[in-house]
Every structure is written in structure tokens, then in C-alpha cells.
Amino acid sequence: MSEQSELNCADLGLRQMISVGDVLKLVPVSRSTLHRMVKTGRFPQSHELSPMRIGFFLDEIVEWQENLGFLKSVYINAPAQL
């Protein structure tokens, strides 16, 4: 396929999805920890692509990573509990 005819997800208004394996390359946790984080709402929700395949929206993973710094600063600056 030539460069001119290549499709770009952003040009089509589509969001890029990544596999669990790709998520685990970006987020240094085990597969079971990732599953637990999704289940408890501490990580973006996965989406079933087929019966044996799930994926995550990359932009949600990036937003989650960006919010880690915000949450850490809130926790550090929070008043001490008595």
C-alpha cells in the first residue's frame, strides 16, 4: 500500500485500540493485577473484540497514566487524617 492510500485512524475518526499484551508492555503489572484493576474501576474498561480477544482504547490508557501524577499530588498534599 502506498503512503497516500494508507488509512489513518484519526483521519477516519476512529480510536486506536491495543491488545492486553501491548497494555502490559506500557503498564508494569501482571495480567492478573491488570484484570483486578479493570474489575475494581482503577483502570480503563476493556472491550471484547471477539470471543477470545479484548482490547483497550489507547487514549484511555494515556489519560489514565496522565492522571496518575494528578492523583499522586492530591494524595501527597492532602491533609493528614487524625
C-alpha positions as CSV (number, residue, x, y, z in Angstrom):
1,M,0.0,0.0,0.0
2,S,1.4,3.4,-0.9
3,E,1.8,6.2,1.6
4,Q,-1.0,8.2,0.0
5,S,-3.5,5.3,0.3
6,E,-2.7,4.3,3.9
7,L,-5.6,4.8,6.2
8,N,-5.1,6.8,9.4
9,C,-7.4,6.0,12.3
10,A,-7.5,9.7,13.3
11,D,-8.5,10.7,9.8
12,L,-11.4,8.3,9.9
13,G,-12.5,9.4,13.4
14,L,-11.5,6.1,14.9
15,R,-9.8,5.5,18.2
16,Q,-6.8,3.2,18.2
17,M,-7.1,0.0,20.2
18,I,-4.3,-2.0,21.7
19,S,-4.2,-5.6,23.0
20,V,-3.7,-6.8,26.6
21,G,-0.1,-7.7,25.7
22,D,0.5,-4.2,24.5
23,V,-1.0,-2.7,27.7
24,L,1.3,-4.9,29.8
25,K,4.3,-3.5,27.9
26,L,3.2,0.0,28.9
27,V,2.0,-0.7,32.4
28,P,4.4,-2.8,34.6
29,V,1.8,-5.0,36.3
30,S,0.9,-8.7,35.9
31,R,-2.0,-9.8,33.8
32,S,-4.0,-10.8,36.9
33,T,-3.3,-7.4,38.6
34,L,-4.5,-5.6,35.4
35,H,-7.7,-7.7,35.4
36,R,-8.3,-6.8,39.0
37,M,-7.7,-3.1,38.4
38,V,-10.2,-3.2,35.5
39,K,-12.7,-5.1,37.6
40,T,-12.5,-2.6,40.5
41,G,-12.6,0.5,38.2
42,R,-9.0,1.6,38.9
43,F,-8.1,1.1,35.2
44,P,-9.9,1.8,31.9
45,Q,-12.5,-0.8,30.9
46,S,-11.6,-3.4,28.3
47,H,-13.7,-4.1,25.3
48,E,-14.5,-7.5,23.8
49,L,-13.4,-7.6,20.2
50,S,-14.2,-11.3,19.6
51,P,-14.9,-14.3,21.9
52,M,-11.2,-14.7,22.7
53,R,-9.8,-11.2,22.3
54,I,-10.2,-8.0,24.3
55,G,-8.7,-4.6,23.6
56,F,-8.3,-1.2,25.3
57,F,-8.5,2.2,23.8
58,L,-5.1,3.7,23.7
59,D,-6.3,7.3,24.5
60,E,-7.9,6.0,27.7
61,I,-4.7,4.3,28.8
62,V,-2.8,7.6,28.1
63,E,-5.3,9.6,30.1
64,W,-5.1,7.1,33.0
65,Q,-1.3,7.5,33.0
66,E,-1.5,11.3,33.0
67,N,-4.0,11.1,35.9
68,L,-1.6,9.1,38.0
69,G,0.6,12.2,38.5
70,F,-2.5,14.2,39.5
71,L,-3.7,11.6,42.0
72,K,-0.2,11.3,43.5
73,S,-0.1,15.1,44.0
74,V,-3.5,15.1,45.6
75,Y,-2.5,12.3,47.9
76,I,0.8,13.9,48.9
77,N,-0.9,17.3,49.5
78,A,-3.9,16.0,51.3
79,P,-4.3,17.0,55.0
80,A,-3.3,14.2,57.4
81,Q,-6.2,12.1,58.8
82,L,-6.5,12.1,62.6
